[in-house]
Amino acid sequence: MRDLFKKIFREEVMDDDISIDVSESEGVRSLHFASHAIQSSMRLKKPFHLELTYTRAMMMFLLFHARPRKILLIGLGGASIPKFIHRFLPDMKSIVVEIHRKVIGVAHLMFYLPPNDKSLKVIHGDGIPFMKEHPESTDVLMIDAFDPDGIPRNFRSLSFFDLCKSTLRTNGIFVMNIWASDPHYDLYVDRMRRVFEGLILIIPTGKPGNQIVLGFHDTPKELDVKILRAKAKLLEKTYGLEFLSFFNQLMLHNHQASSMIIFDQ
């Protein structure tokens, strides 16, 4: 069968045993790590918008954190979310830690990642030591790190999720993208639920598709469904993302009463 994607770029990273592929199809450029699985995508006519549904769902932290000042992202990929925040949330400071130097280069070359400035800093390094060196340092922690086999091995342990929570400030929010088809999916969710003491919400984005997990350092200040739904509508109007649809998915997938979100604690 003819490949649906036209490969336009390949970068071999032999020391790390991965290859970076970039393809294009119907005006969309995508990043792959040694497979047909898409890691990031960018519509060439709208390079600062969020093309993939799961990236838009990861922005749901805005529903629960009124004024996040700083976000730490572990894993760069094609830089979809850092670019969106840089363009549409310029008052938020973004720090991105990416372990593969070549990925950073490809993001600049092929995905229009802006240079570092006062609101965006991309660092070549290992996310785990970085978090250990920066406790209680961020309002939002976003984990979107994959290798050719899925979530990296050292990003799956109970101690890793403990570290993630310790990196958050008071009222901070942890956001992680995981594949529902991952054979260890239930284990990851159980570990996150234990670390965040039941304060997690899951947003499905497709079947089987990506699942976005929100973990809360503290109980969110606002859990009233009516108020959150109104806020989702306002966010949707402001940023052009389907916040209301994601909120409806959140309500269907998690415990809730008619008027309040209830955590499974």
C-alpha positions as a printed Julia matrix, in Angstrom:
265×3 Matrix{Float64}:
   0.0    0.0    0.0
   1.31   3.47  -0.87
   2.65   5.39   2.1
   0.23   8.13   3.11
   3.13  10.35   4.18
   5.87  11.77   2.01
   9.12  11.66   3.97
  11.0   14.92   3.52
  13.72  14.73   6.18
  15.62  12.16   8.23
  18.14  12.71  11.01
  19.98   9.71  12.46
  20.89   9.96  16.15
  23.07   6.92  16.49
  24.3    7.57  20.04
  20.71   7.48  21.28
  19.58   4.71  18.92
  16.74   6.71  17.39
  16.05   8.26  14.01
  14.04  11.41  13.49
  11.78  11.5   10.45
   9.74  14.42   9.13
   6.92  13.84   6.66
   4.3   15.93   4.87
   0.77  15.1    3.78
  -2.0   17.44   2.62
  -0.35  20.55   4.02
   0.55  19.01   7.39
   4.13  18.38   8.46
   4.69  15.65  11.07
   7.49  14.38  13.28
   8.12  10.64  13.75
  10.64   8.67  15.8
  11.64   5.63  13.7
   8.04   4.64  13.05
   4.83   5.72  11.34
   3.43   6.9   14.7
   3.07  10.69  14.68
   4.73  12.52  17.56
   3.88  16.08  16.49
   2.13  17.78  13.59
   2.02  21.31  12.21
  -0.28  22.72   9.54
   2.01  24.72   7.29
  -0.5   27.54   6.84
  -1.06  27.79  10.62
   2.29  26.87  12.2
   1.47  28.27  15.66
  -1.88  26.53  16.05
  -2.35  23.11  17.65
  -2.99  20.56  14.92
  -3.34  17.34  16.95
  -6.35  16.87  19.21
  -4.32  15.65  22.18
  -2.19  18.81  22.2
  -5.34  20.92  22.39
  -6.64  18.76  25.24
  -3.41  19.29  27.17
  -4.33  22.98  27.39
  -7.24  22.07  29.7
  -5.07  23.08  32.64
  -6.31  26.61  31.86
  -9.76  25.59  33.07
  -8.46  24.93  36.58
  -5.58  27.38  36.99
  -6.64  30.99  36.55
  -3.22  32.62  36.28
  -0.35  30.2   35.63
   2.88  32.19  35.41
   5.31  29.41  34.57
   5.14  26.09  32.73
   7.8   23.39  32.55
   7.57  20.98  29.62
   9.54  17.73  29.56
   9.89  16.67  25.94
   9.89  19.01  22.95
   8.9   16.97  19.9
   7.8   19.35  17.17
   7.3   22.15  19.73
   3.54  22.46  19.13
   2.57  23.5   22.66
   5.58  25.76  23.39
   4.91  27.62  20.13
   1.2   28.0   20.94
   1.92  29.33  24.43
   4.63  31.65  23.11
   2.22  33.13  20.57
  -1.09  33.18  22.44
  -0.07  33.27  26.14
   2.95  35.58  26.04
   2.8   36.4   29.75
   3.48  32.77  30.67
   7.13  31.75  30.93
   7.86  28.4   29.27
  10.88  26.22  29.98
  11.3   23.1   27.82
  13.8   20.33  28.6
  14.64  17.98  25.71
  17.16  15.16  26.02
  17.96  14.87  22.3
  19.9   17.83  20.92
  18.97  16.81  17.36
  15.26  17.07  18.19
  15.8   20.7   19.19
  17.57  21.35  15.9
  14.78  19.74  13.89
  12.15  21.73  15.8
  13.91  24.97  14.84
  14.6   23.92  11.25
  11.38  22.16  10.29
   8.72  23.28  12.81
   9.48  26.99  13.23
  10.43  26.85  16.91
  11.36  30.45  17.84
  14.74  31.23  19.4
  14.99  31.5   23.17
  13.78  34.79  24.63
  12.4   36.16  27.9
   9.24  33.99  27.71
  10.61  30.8   26.11
  13.71  28.81  27.01
  14.55  25.44  25.45
  17.25  23.49  27.3
  19.15  20.45  26.08
  19.2   18.06  29.02
  17.59  15.26  31.0
  14.25  16.21  32.51
  14.62  14.11  35.65
  17.8   15.77  37.02
  16.35  19.14  36.01
  13.23  18.54  38.11
  15.31  17.35  41.04
  17.27  20.6   40.9
  14.11  22.76  40.7
  11.59  21.72  43.4
   8.38  23.72  43.81
   9.33  25.77  40.77
   6.41  25.67  38.32
   2.66  26.23  38.13
   2.17  23.67  35.36
   4.29  20.6   34.59
   3.65  18.99  31.22
   5.05  15.55  30.35
   4.89  14.62  26.68
   7.99  12.48  26.31
   8.2    9.43  24.07
  10.87   7.25  22.54
  10.32   4.67  19.75
   8.9    2.23  22.35
   6.49   4.68  23.98
   6.88   6.35  27.37
  10.54   6.19  28.46
  11.2    3.54  31.1
  12.36   6.0   33.74
   9.15   8.03  33.31
   6.91   5.21  34.55
   7.89   4.64  38.18
   6.16   5.75  41.37
   9.28   7.75  42.27
   9.05   9.61  38.94
   5.48  10.72  39.65
   6.53  11.7   43.19
   9.22  13.87  41.62
   6.69  15.44  39.28
   4.45  16.43  42.18
   7.39  17.87  44.12
   8.21  20.14  41.16
   4.81  21.86  41.39
   4.05  24.99  43.37
   0.94  25.27  45.53
  -2.15  24.79  43.34
   0.09  23.51  40.54
  -1.17  21.13  37.85
   0.56  18.11  36.32
  -0.4   17.24  32.73
   0.66  14.01  31.02
  -0.08  12.5   27.64
  -0.32   8.7   27.59
  -1.55   6.22  25.0
  -4.72   4.35  25.93
  -3.36   1.38  23.97
  -0.24   1.18  26.14
  -0.27  -2.23  27.89
   0.78  -0.51  31.12
  -1.87   2.22  30.94
  -3.74   1.09  34.07
  -0.49   0.88  36.03
   0.48   4.45  35.1
  -2.93   5.8   36.08
  -2.88   3.9   39.37
   0.54   5.33  40.23
  -0.56   8.85  39.39
  -3.7    8.41  41.46
  -1.61   7.29  44.45
   0.89  10.13  44.19
  -1.75  12.84  43.7
  -3.96  11.29  46.41
  -6.87  10.77  44.06
  -6.76  14.3   42.66
  -6.58  13.31  39.0
  -8.89  13.74  36.03
  -8.67  11.95  32.68
  -9.63  13.43  29.33
 -10.04  10.93  26.46
  -9.23  12.37  23.03
 -10.03   9.42  20.75
 -10.33   5.63  20.45
  -7.98   4.19  21.52
  -6.04   7.41  21.13
  -4.27   9.66  23.56
  -5.47  10.16  27.1
  -4.61  13.35  28.95
  -4.19  13.04  32.71
  -4.45  16.1   34.95
  -2.96  15.73  38.43
  -3.55  18.41  41.05
  -1.1   19.37  43.79
  -4.09  20.63  45.79
  -7.85  20.4   45.4
  -8.87  22.88  42.68
 -10.56  25.98  44.02
 -13.43  25.7   41.55
 -15.33  22.43  41.05
 -18.81  23.76  40.31
 -19.88  22.25  36.99
 -21.97  25.24  35.91
 -19.12  27.68  36.53
 -16.54  25.44  34.86
 -18.75  24.95  31.83
 -19.14  28.71  31.45
 -15.38  29.12  31.77
 -14.82  26.42  29.14
 -17.04  28.37  26.73
 -15.06  31.55  27.4
 -11.71  29.79  26.9
 -12.99  28.28  23.67
 -13.92  31.73  22.39
 -10.58  33.19  23.51
  -8.21  30.55  22.13
 -10.21  28.78  19.43
  -9.8   25.35  21.06
 -12.66  22.96  21.81
 -12.59  23.38  25.6
 -16.31  22.65  25.95
 -16.0   19.34  24.12
 -13.03  18.35  26.29
 -14.96  19.37  29.41
 -17.87  17.16  28.34
 -15.45  14.25  27.84
 -13.96  14.92  31.26
 -17.43  14.83  32.82
 -18.29  11.54  31.12
 -15.04   9.82  32.03
 -14.67  10.85  35.69
 -16.79  10.66  38.83
 -19.13  13.61  39.11
 -22.39  14.67  40.67
 -24.95  16.77  38.85
 -23.41  20.02  40.05
 -19.86  19.26  41.24
 -16.79  17.39  40.04
 -15.96  14.66  42.57
 -12.51  13.13  42.85
 -12.09   9.4   43.45
 -10.24   9.7   46.77
